[in-house]
Amino acid sequence: VQLVESGGGLVQPGGSLRLSCAASGFTVSKYAMSWYRQVPEKSREWVAGIYSADGSTNYADSVKGRFTISRDNAQNTVYLQMNSLKSEDTGVYYCKGLGQWGQGTQVTVSS
C-alpha cells in the first residue's frame, strides 16, 4: 500500500492549486480517503474526506466552499482542488487512506 502526493507549491493569496494523491496496492473507491494538513508545532488537521459507498464528501469549516475533494477511479487517484487560497492554508498536506499516510506535499500561500 502506497500513497504519493504531488501538486504542492508556492502560490499567491487568492490563487489555486490542485493536489493529487496516487494510490497503489488498494482501490481508492472502496475506502474512505482524506486530506489533512499540518503546520510546524501544531497537530495534523483534517481538511476533507470522500467516502467509499456513494462518493459523498465532507469538509472542515475552514475550507468549505473553497476546496473540493474528488477521485478518479480509473487513475486510482484522489484530488484536492484548492481555490481562493489564504496564507493560513499554508502547510504540508497529507493524503490518508486504509490507515496509511503519504509523504506529504508542501503548500505555501504567500505574496
C-alpha positions as CSV (number, residue, x, y, z in Angstrom):
1,V,0.0,0.0,0.0
2,Q,1.4,3.4,-1.0
3,L,0.1,6.9,-1.3
4,V,2.1,9.6,-3.2
5,E,1.1,13.2,-3.1
6,S,2.0,15.8,-5.6
7,G,1.0,19.3,-6.8
8,G,2.1,21.5,-3.9
9,G,4.0,24.7,-4.4
10,L,4.1,28.4,-3.9
11,V,1.0,30.4,-4.8
12,Q,-0.2,34.0,-4.1
13,P,-3.2,34.6,-1.9
14,G,-6.4,34.2,-4.0
15,G,-4.7,31.6,-6.2
16,S,-5.4,27.9,-6.8
17,L,-3.6,24.6,-6.6
18,R,-4.7,21.0,-7.3
19,L,-3.1,18.3,-5.2
20,S,-3.0,14.7,-6.3
21,C,-2.8,11.5,-4.3
22,A,-1.9,8.5,-6.3
23,A,-2.7,5.2,-4.6
24,S,-1.2,1.7,-5.2
25,G,-2.0,-1.5,-3.5
26,F,-5.6,-0.8,-3.0
27,T,-8.6,0.7,-4.7
28,V,-9.5,4.2,-3.6
29,S,-13.2,3.9,-4.5
30,K,-13.6,1.1,-1.9
31,Y,-12.3,3.1,1.1
32,A,-12.7,6.5,2.7
33,M,-10.0,8.8,1.7
34,S,-9.0,12.1,3.4
35,W,-6.7,15.1,3.2
36,Y,-5.0,16.5,6.2
37,R,-2.6,19.4,6.7
38,Q,0.0,20.3,9.3
39,V,2.0,23.4,10.2
40,P,5.0,23.3,12.5
41,E,4.2,22.9,16.2
42,K,0.6,22.2,15.5
43,S,-1.4,18.9,15.3
44,R,-2.3,17.5,11.9
45,E,-5.7,18.9,10.9
46,W,-8.3,17.1,8.9
47,V,-9.3,19.1,5.8
48,A,-11.6,17.0,3.7
49,G,-12.9,13.4,3.1
50,I,-14.6,11.4,0.4
51,Y,-16.5,8.3,1.3
52,S,-16.5,4.9,-0.5
53,A,-20.1,4.0,-0.8
54,D,-21.6,6.9,-2.6
55,G,-18.7,9.3,-3.1
56,S,-20.1,11.8,-0.6
57,T,-17.8,14.5,0.7
58,N,-17.2,16.5,3.8
59,Y,-15.1,19.5,4.6
60,A,-13.6,21.3,7.6
61,D,-15.4,24.6,8.1
62,S,-12.2,26.5,7.4
63,V,-12.1,25.3,3.8
64,K,-15.8,24.7,3.0
65,G,-16.7,26.5,-0.2
66,R,-13.1,26.9,-1.3
67,F,-11.7,23.3,-1.5
68,T,-13.1,20.3,-3.4
69,I,-12.1,16.7,-2.9
70,S,-12.7,14.2,-5.7
71,R,-11.5,10.9,-7.1
72,D,-10.7,9.4,-10.4
73,N,-11.4,5.7,-10.2
74,A,-9.7,4.9,-13.5
75,Q,-6.5,6.6,-12.3
76,N,-6.9,5.4,-8.7
77,T,-6.2,8.9,-7.6
78,V,-7.8,11.4,-5.2
79,Y,-7.6,15.1,-5.7
80,L,-7.9,18.3,-3.7
81,Q,-8.8,21.3,-5.7
82,M,-7.9,24.4,-3.6
83,N,-9.3,27.8,-4.7
84,S,-9.2,31.3,-3.1
85,L,-6.2,30.3,-1.1
86,K,-5.2,32.2,2.0
87,S,-2.0,32.5,3.9
88,E,-3.5,30.3,6.7
89,D,-3.8,27.4,4.2
90,T,0.0,27.1,4.2
91,G,1.2,23.8,5.4
92,V,2.2,20.3,4.5
93,Y,-0.7,18.4,3.0
94,Y,-1.1,14.7,3.5
95,C,-3.3,12.1,2.0
96,K,-4.7,9.3,4.1
97,G,-6.4,6.0,3.2
98,L,-6.6,2.5,4.5
99,G,-4.7,3.7,7.6
100,Q,-1.7,4.8,5.6
101,W,-0.3,8.3,5.1
102,G,1.5,9.7,2.1
103,Q,4.8,11.6,2.4
104,G,3.1,15.0,2.2
105,T,3.4,17.9,-0.2
106,Q,4.2,21.5,0.8
107,V,1.7,24.3,0.1
108,T,2.9,27.8,0.7
109,V,0.5,30.7,0.2
110,S,2.4,34.0,0.2
111,S,2.8,37.2,-1.8
